[in-house]
Amino acid sequence: MKELIIKSLEKIRPILQRDGGDVELVDVSKDGVVSVKMQGACGNCPGAMMTIKMVIEETLKKEVPGVREVIGV
């Protein structure tokens, strides 16, 4: 599952980098909770949580079987 998550994040990364940010995979739990850390401009952005839920979580749920939730750390 981790490899599929990394591949999906690579697709999302250019969107974040366009705005001066990035995302780092921190952990994947056995029950499908993915922990990510927003970096750069996205790390301090008030909309970071919205990006995690609306962009990253939705993409991972569609592309990676078993992903239940994405949280920011």
C-alpha positions in Angstrom: 0.0 0.0 0.0 2.8 2.4 0.8 4.2 2.2 -2.7 0.8 3.1 -4.2 0.5 6.0 -1.8 3.9 7.3 -2.8 3.0 7.1 -6.5 -0.3 9.0 -5.9 1.5 11.7 -3.9 3.9 12.1 -6.8 0.9 13.0 -9.0 -0.4 15.6 -6.4 3.1 17.1 -5.7 3.2 19.4 -8.8 0.0 21.1 -7.8 1.5 21.9 -4.3 4.9 22.9 -5.7 3.2 25.4 -8.0 2.2 27.3 -4.9 5.6 26.9 -3.2 4.6 23.9 -1.1 5.1 20.1 -0.9 3.9 17.1 1.0 5.8 14.4 2.9 4.5 10.9 3.7 5.1 10.4 7.4 3.3 7.1 8.2 0.7 4.6 7.0 -1.1 2.7 9.8 -2.4 -0.8 9.5 -6.0 0.4 9.6 -5.5 2.7 6.6 -4.8 6.1 8.2 -2.2 8.0 6.2 -0.2 10.7 8.0 1.3 13.5 5.9 3.3 16.6 6.7 2.7 19.7 4.6 5.9 21.6 3.8 7.0 25.0 2.4 4.2 27.5 1.8 1.7 24.7 2.4 3.0 24.1 5.9 1.8 27.5 7.1 -1.2 27.9 4.8 -4.5 28.3 6.6 -6.0 26.1 3.8 -3.6 23.2 4.4 -6.2 21.1 6.2 -8.6 21.6 3.4 -5.9 20.6 0.9 -5.2 17.5 2.9 -8.9 16.5 3.0 -10.2 17.7 -0.4 -7.2 16.9 -2.6 -4.8 14.4 -0.9 -7.4 12.3 0.9 -9.8 12.1 -2.0 -7.1 11.2 -4.4 -5.6 8.5 -2.2 -9.0 7.0 -1.4 -9.7 6.7 -5.2 -6.3 5.3 -6.2 -5.2 3.2 -3.2 -7.4 0.5 -1.8 -7.5 0.5 2.0 -6.9 4.2 2.6 -9.5 5.2 5.1 -8.3 8.7 6.1 -5.5 11.2 5.7 -4.3 13.3 8.6 -1.8 16.2 8.8 0.9 16.0 11.4 
